[in-house]
Amino acid sequence: MIAATVAVPSAYAQDGSGNPLFNYPDTVINGMISAEVPKSVEECRKICVDRAGCAGFDYSEKGMCRIFASVGSARKIPGSLAETRALISGYDEPTNPPLAARFEKLRQSDNDGDELLALSRDAFAQGNREIGNQAIQLSMQRGNANAKLEIAQWYDPRTFAADRVASIDANKAARSYFELALEGNEKAVTLLTSLCRDASNTGSTHANAFDSFLGSTYCEGSLNP
């Protein structure tokens, strides 16, 4: 066992799947220890995520940080904390399971799409567009208005999300706003009203995005259900 003060770079490391370290509360690790130092839990985590050879760490109530070069197994110790780059085989599920596993679980259980929408946001934040898109599309298919509204805003010229969709599409955004507005969604009413206002303003900074906009379809008549 080696006690050491470890200098760490500033880059934030993640595991190969795009997830941060997997979190196991009330857990200590069995494996090959590469360093054991008195640190805060935040400092302990930073050492591990910034060190390429760190397979995980655990942290005791007494403030001792152990860095592991390899992780074999784990056991329950109340008050301790362990985090690892890979799932611990044969042990409990971490509090932040892999994105694909979360999606498969929610695909079976999340009927209203709220948790799928939250998963989508997590996935995009971690750079996983595939899971992000699958989760939000399924959420919308299950009738989640917030998912539909969020996707519409990706296409909206005012809030275009180049990292989510290939191009601006004011008609696609307006169609979703219009459908949701007819269902009584107040946010959709506000967004459609402002979209129509911008579309009719030739001096708008987004004027070019409205060249083929179907204003007569989405902007005329009553929005009341």
C-alpha positions as CSV (number, residue, x, y, z in Angstrom):
1,M,0.0,0.0,0.0
2,I,1.5,3.3,-1.1
3,A,0.7,6.7,0.5
4,A,1.1,9.5,-1.9
5,T,0.3,13.0,-2.7
6,V,-1.0,13.0,-6.3
7,A,-0.8,16.0,-8.7
8,V,-3.8,16.0,-11.0
9,P,-4.4,17.7,-14.4
10,S,-7.5,19.8,-15.1
11,A,-9.1,17.6,-17.7
12,Y,-12.3,15.7,-16.8
13,A,-12.1,12.1,-17.6
14,Q,-15.0,9.8,-18.3
15,D,-15.4,6.1,-18.8
16,G,-15.5,4.7,-22.4
17,S,-19.3,4.7,-22.6
18,G,-19.6,8.4,-22.0
19,N,-20.8,8.0,-18.5
20,P,-19.1,9.5,-15.5
21,L,-17.9,7.2,-12.7
22,F,-20.5,4.8,-11.5
23,N,-21.6,5.6,-8.0
24,Y,-22.0,3.0,-5.3
25,P,-23.1,4.4,-1.9
26,D,-22.3,2.5,1.3
27,T,-19.6,0.5,-0.5
28,V,-15.9,-0.3,-0.3
29,I,-13.9,-1.9,-3.1
30,N,-11.7,-5.0,-3.1
31,G,-8.9,-4.7,-5.6
32,M,-5.4,-3.4,-6.2
33,I,-4.8,-0.2,-4.4
34,S,-2.4,2.3,-6.1
35,A,-2.6,5.1,-3.6
36,E,-4.1,5.8,-0.2
37,V,-4.3,9.5,0.9
38,P,-6.3,11.6,3.3
39,K,-8.4,13.8,1.0
40,S,-11.9,15.2,0.7
41,V,-14.3,13.1,-1.3
42,E,-14.3,15.8,-4.1
43,E,-10.5,15.7,-4.2
44,C,-10.5,11.9,-4.2
45,R,-12.9,11.8,-7.1
46,K,-10.8,14.3,-9.1
47,I,-7.7,12.2,-8.6
48,C,-9.5,9.2,-10.1
49,V,-11.2,10.9,-13.0
50,D,-8.0,12.7,-14.0
51,R,-5.7,9.6,-13.7
52,A,-5.9,7.3,-16.7
53,G,-4.9,4.2,-14.6
54,C,-7.6,4.7,-12.0
55,A,-10.2,1.9,-12.1
56,G,-12.1,3.4,-9.2
57,F,-11.9,4.8,-5.7
58,D,-13.5,4.4,-2.3
59,Y,-13.9,6.9,0.5
60,S,-14.3,6.2,4.2
61,E,-16.2,8.1,6.9
62,K,-12.7,8.9,8.4
63,G,-11.7,10.8,5.3
64,M,-9.4,8.3,3.7
65,C,-9.3,8.1,-0.1
66,R,-8.2,4.9,-1.7
67,I,-7.3,4.8,-5.4
68,F,-7.6,1.5,-7.2
69,A,-5.6,0.3,-10.2
70,S,-8.1,-2.6,-10.6
71,V,-11.4,-3.5,-9.1
72,G,-12.3,-7.1,-8.2
73,S,-15.4,-6.9,-6.1
74,A,-17.2,-4.8,-3.5
75,R,-18.9,-5.1,-0.2
76,K,-21.4,-3.0,1.9
77,I,-19.9,-0.7,4.5
78,P,-22.5,2.0,5.7
79,G,-21.2,5.5,5.4
80,S,-18.5,4.7,2.8
81,L,-18.7,5.6,-0.9
82,A,-17.2,3.9,-4.0
83,E,-17.1,5.0,-7.6
84,T,-15.7,3.0,-10.5
85,R,-15.1,3.4,-14.3
86,A,-16.8,0.1,-15.1
87,L,-19.7,-1.7,-13.5
88,I,-18.8,-3.9,-10.6
89,S,-19.6,-7.5,-11.7
90,G,-22.1,-9.4,-9.5
91,Y,-22.8,-6.3,-7.3
92,D,-25.7,-3.9,-6.8
93,E,-26.7,-1.6,-9.6
94,P,-25.1,1.9,-9.3
95,T,-27.2,4.9,-8.6
96,N,-26.3,6.1,-12.2
97,P,-26.5,3.0,-14.4
98,P,-25.3,3.2,-18.0
99,L,-27.5,5.2,-20.4
100,A,-28.4,2.2,-22.5
101,A,-29.5,0.2,-19.5
102,R,-31.6,3.1,-18.2
103,F,-33.2,3.4,-21.7
104,E,-34.1,-0.2,-21.8
105,K,-35.6,-0.1,-18.4
106,L,-37.6,3.0,-19.0
107,R,-38.7,1.7,-22.4
108,Q,-40.5,-1.1,-20.5
109,S,-41.8,1.0,-17.6
110,D,-42.1,4.8,-18.3
111,N,-45.6,5.1,-19.7
112,D,-45.9,8.9,-19.5
113,G,-42.4,9.6,-20.8
114,D,-41.3,11.9,-18.0
115,E,-38.3,9.8,-17.1
116,L,-37.4,9.2,-20.7
117,L,-37.3,12.9,-21.3
118,A,-35.0,13.3,-18.3
119,L,-32.8,10.5,-19.6
120,S,-32.7,12.2,-23.0
121,R,-31.3,15.4,-21.4
122,D,-28.7,13.4,-19.5
123,A,-27.7,11.6,-22.6
124,F,-27.2,14.8,-24.6
125,A,-25.3,16.3,-21.7
126,Q,-22.9,13.3,-21.9
127,G,-22.6,13.5,-25.6
128,N,-24.6,10.4,-26.4
129,R,-26.9,11.6,-29.2
130,E,-28.2,8.1,-30.1
131,I,-29.7,7.5,-26.7
132,G,-30.7,11.1,-26.4
133,N,-32.8,11.0,-29.6
134,Q,-34.2,7.5,-28.9
135,A,-35.4,8.5,-25.4
136,I,-37.0,11.9,-26.4
137,Q,-38.7,10.4,-29.5
138,L,-40.2,7.6,-27.4
139,S,-41.3,10.1,-24.8
140,M,-43.1,12.1,-27.4
141,Q,-44.7,9.0,-28.9
142,R,-46.1,8.2,-25.5
143,G,-47.9,11.6,-25.4
144,N,-45.4,13.6,-23.4
145,A,-46.1,17.3,-24.3
146,N,-42.8,18.5,-22.9
147,A,-40.9,16.2,-25.2
148,K,-42.8,17.3,-28.2
149,L,-42.3,21.0,-27.3
150,E,-38.6,20.5,-26.7
151,I,-38.1,18.8,-30.1
152,A,-40.1,21.6,-31.8
153,Q,-37.8,24.2,-30.3
154,W,-34.8,22.4,-31.8
155,Y,-36.3,23.3,-35.3
156,D,-37.5,26.8,-34.3
157,P,-35.3,29.5,-36.0
158,R,-35.0,31.3,-32.7
159,T,-33.8,28.3,-30.7
160,F,-32.3,26.1,-33.4
161,A,-30.2,23.3,-31.9
162,A,-27.6,22.4,-34.5
163,D,-26.3,19.6,-32.3
164,R,-29.7,17.9,-32.3
165,V,-31.2,18.3,-35.8
166,A,-29.7,18.9,-39.3
167,S,-31.5,22.1,-40.3
168,I,-34.0,24.8,-39.2
169,D,-37.6,24.0,-40.1
170,A,-40.1,26.7,-39.0
171,N,-43.0,24.7,-40.4
172,K,-42.1,21.6,-38.3
173,A,-41.8,23.8,-35.2
174,A,-45.0,25.6,-35.9
175,R,-47.0,22.4,-36.5
176,S,-46.0,21.0,-33.1
177,Y,-46.7,24.3,-31.4
178,F,-50.1,24.4,-33.2
179,E,-51.1,20.9,-32.2
180,L,-50.1,21.5,-28.6
181,A,-51.9,24.8,-28.5
182,L,-55.1,23.2,-29.6
183,E,-54.7,20.9,-26.6
184,G,-54.5,23.9,-24.3
185,N,-50.7,24.0,-23.8
186,E,-50.1,27.6,-22.8
187,K,-46.4,27.6,-23.5
188,A,-47.1,26.3,-27.0
189,V,-49.6,29.1,-27.6
190,T,-46.9,31.7,-26.5
191,L,-44.3,30.2,-28.7
192,L,-46.5,29.9,-31.8
193,T,-47.8,33.5,-31.3
194,S,-44.2,34.8,-31.1
195,L,-43.1,32.6,-34.1
196,C,-45.9,34.0,-36.2
197,R,-45.0,37.5,-35.2
198,D,-41.4,37.0,-36.2
199,A,-42.4,35.4,-39.5
200,S,-44.3,38.5,-40.5
201,N,-41.5,40.8,-39.5
202,T,-39.3,41.3,-42.6
203,G,-36.7,43.0,-40.4
204,S,-36.3,39.9,-38.1
205,T,-32.8,38.5,-37.7
206,H,-34.4,35.1,-38.7
207,A,-36.3,36.4,-41.8
208,N,-34.5,34.0,-44.2
209,A,-35.7,31.0,-42.2
210,F,-39.3,31.9,-43.0
211,D,-39.1,32.0,-46.8
212,S,-41.3,28.9,-47.1
213,F,-43.2,29.3,-43.9
214,L,-46.9,28.4,-44.1
215,G,-48.2,31.4,-42.1
216,S,-51.8,31.0,-43.5
217,T,-51.9,27.4,-42.0
218,Y,-50.5,28.1,-38.6
219,C,-51.0,31.8,-37.9
220,E,-54.6,32.6,-38.9
221,G,-57.7,31.9,-36.9
222,S,-58.3,31.1,-33.2
223,L,-55.9,28.9,-31.1
224,N,-58.6,28.1,-28.6
225,P,-59.4,24.4,-28.4
